[in-house]
Amino acid sequence: MIELSINDGVAEIVLNAPEKLNALNEDALTELDAAYDDAAAAATLPFGAEGAVRALLIRGEGRAFCAGRDIAGVDGANDDARGYLEGLLAPLLQKMAAFPAPTFAAAQGACLGVGLGLLIAMDVVYVAENAKFGSPFGNLGATLDSGGHWLFTETLGAHRTLDLVYTSDLISGSEAVAAGLFSRAMPAEGLVDFTRAAAIKAAAGPTLAFNASKTLVAAIRRERLGLWDAVVLENEAQVALSATADYAEGFAAFTAKRKPGFTGK
């Protein structure tokens, strides 16, 4: 179900079970975890080495990104929800969020439950206008998981979050972007190409600087930093970057009015 390929410095992970809307069971999560391990290992290879990774993209085949957990055959009376969520899913989402390079997602159709969690863990999320987000789990006697409560409450506020939970209503990709949930919305037919191009561009960019920004944004959100505390961290990051080859190359290219050639060093 999980496919990994590496081209143009980008690791592309594909959820490829369109017949079940790319819903994920325990075996699929294990496969996805292994794919991230392989991609992360490739991200440690030197710039220019065969198979080196400097960005990552995740997408789903078919009409949905991921409809959530695959509950086919699951006995609700004896379900090991803790094993699935805490044993498999949460460690994977943390691994995804900490991936050592810029990460992108292209999401269309249903993006629910686990599918929503995968998107939350990515750096940049482009969605199709027809994507669907929400919490339809009241129909199962279950609740939103995978970080959904956090994302919706932080962005939409408590009242709108509980409105989505209580009604099981879904919002579109266009509505989600307008509300600030994700990066951009666009027609589904151009989504993958657009996202892939963005990942390729990032892979050719100053990935040390990008990773510094990724770390800064995570710290600001995690620690709820004020302006001047954030400025202190920014200053420290900039000083560290000023000693890198990419920093020197960027300044030299700007002065010479040429395109920089970054190497991630």
N, C-alpha and C positions, 0 to 999 in steps of 0.2 A: 504493500500500500504506500509506503514512504519511499520516494525516489530522491537521490542526491546527485547533482552534476556540478561541475566546476568549469566555468568559461569566463574569459575576460576578467579574471580576478574575483569573480562573484560565485559564491556557493548558492545554488538554487535548490531549495527543498520543496518538493511537490507532494501534497496530499492527493493520492491518486486512487480514490474509491468513489467515483462519482455516482455509482448506482445506489450508494447509501449516504449521499451528500457529505462524504468525507468524514462521517462520524468516527470517533476514535474509541476503540476498546483498549484493554490492557496491553495486548500484543502490539497494537499500533503505536501506543505511547512509548513502549520499549524501543520500537524501531525508530521513532522520531528522536528519542533521547540519543540513540547510537549515531544517528545522522548528524546531530549537533556536535557530538564528540568528534566525529570525523572532520567536520567543517572547522571546529575550533583548533584541532591539531594542524590542519592546513593553514590556518591563520598565523601559526608560529613560523612557517617557512619563510626564508628570505625573499625580499622583493625580487620578482623576476624568475624565481624558481618555478619549475613545472608544477602546476596544481596549487600554487600559493593562493590564499584567499585574503582579500582585503575588504570585502563586503558580503552581506548575506541577504537573500530574498526568500520568502516563503509564500506559497500560493496554493490554491486548491484547483483541481480539475473539475470541469463540469459546471453546473449551475449554482453551486454553493461553495463557499470557502470551507466551512466546517459547521455542521448542524449541532455539534456538541458531542456528548458521550454516546457511544454506540451501546444502547441498552437491550439490543436484541438478545434474547435468551437469559437476561438477568432476572433473577427471582427477587422481587422487591422485598419479600419477607426475610430474605437471608443475604441481602447485598452487603458486600464489604466496602461500604462507601469510604471508610477511613483509609483502607489500603489503596484504593484508587486515587483518592484526592491527596492524602498526605504521603503515601508511599511512592506514588508515581508522578502525579501531575504537578504538585507544588515544587518538588526539586527540579523538574524539567522547566517550568516557567522561570524559576530563579536562574537556571543555567542560560536560558534564552536571553533574559534581561542583561546578563553579565557577559554576553558574547563579545570577544575582544576586537570588534570591528563594527562599523555602521550596519544596522539591520533594517530591512524594508519588508513590508507585507503588501500584497495585492489581494483584496477581499471583495468577493461578489456574493450575491444571494444570502443565504442564511449564515450568520456569524453569531452563534448562540452558545452559551455555556462554555465548554472547553474552547470552542472556536473563538469566542470573545477573549478568553484568557490568553490565547496565543497572540492575539493582536495587542493586548495590553502590554505584553512583554517585549514588543518590538519598538525600535526607535522611531520609525516613520511608517505610517499606515495610510495607503491610498485605497479608497473604496469605490466600488461601483455605485452609481446613483440608486440602483435597485437593491443594494445590500440591505439586510434586515438585522436590527439589533433590539434587544429587549430581554424580558424574563418571562417566557411562557411556561415556567416550570410548576406553577400552581396547579396545572392540569395533572401533574404527576404526584402531587403532595410533596413536592421538593421546592428548593429555593435556589436563587441565583448563586453561583459559586465562581471559582477561578479568578477572583478579583473584581467581578462585575459590580458588586455593591460599592467598592472603593471608587472605581472609575465613574460610575453614575453619580454617586453622592458628591464627589469632588467637583465634577463638571456641571451636573444638572441640578444639584441641590437635593435636599432630603424629600421635599414634597413630590417633585417630578419622579424621583427614583421609586418611591413607594407607589406612585400612580402606575408606573410601568409594571411593578411587581404585582399589584393587586388586580390590575385589569388584563394582564398578559398582552397588552398592546405592543406592537413593534414599531420602531421608527426606521425610516429609510436612511440610506447612505448620505443623501443630500441633507436630510434633517440632522444627522449625527455630526456632519462636518460643520453645519451652521451653528450647532450648539457647542462646538469646540472639542468634540470627542476625538476626532481624528484629523489627519493632515489635509487631504483634498478628496473631493468627489468628482467623478467623471463617468462618461458612458462606459458600459461594461466592455464593449468591443475593443477599446483602446487601452484598457486598464493594465494588462500584463506588459505590453510593450512599453508603456510609459514608466511603469515601476522598474522594469529591467534596465531601461536606459538610465534612470536615476541611480540605480545601484552600481552600474558600470561607471558612471561619472564619479560617484563617491569612491569607488575602488581605485581610481586614478588620481585621487586627491590627496591632501595631506592628512593621512589617517591618524597620525599621532595627535594632530590638532583636533580632529573630529572626536577621537576617543577622550580627549581632555574635556570637550564640551559635553560628551555623554556622561562623564563622571560628575561634572559640575551640575548638570540638570538633575541627576539622580540625588545628589547631596542636597540641593535646594528643596526638592520635593520631600525627601526623607526627613530632613531636619527642620523643615519649615523656616529656612534662613531668611533673615531680613536683608535689605539692600546692601548694607555695608559689610555684613558678614559674607555675603556672596561676592562682593568686590574683592575682599581679602583672598578668597579662594581663586578668583579669576586672576588676580595679580600673581599668585604663586604658580598657577598653571602657565601663564604667559612667560614668566621668567624661566621656567623649565624648558618651554618650547624654544626660547631664544637661543638655547645651546644646541639645537638640532640642525641637521643638514637640510631638512625641509624648510625650516625658517630662513636659513641663509639663501636657499634656492629661491624661495618666494620673493624675497626682497631684491635679489639680483635680477630675477626675471621681470619684476615690476620696473626696475630702473632701465633695463635694456628693452623694455616694451616687447617682450616675447612671452610665449606660453611657458609656464613653469613645468619642470619635470620632477615630480615628487617621487620619493623612493621609500617613504615610511620610516625614515631614519632621522 
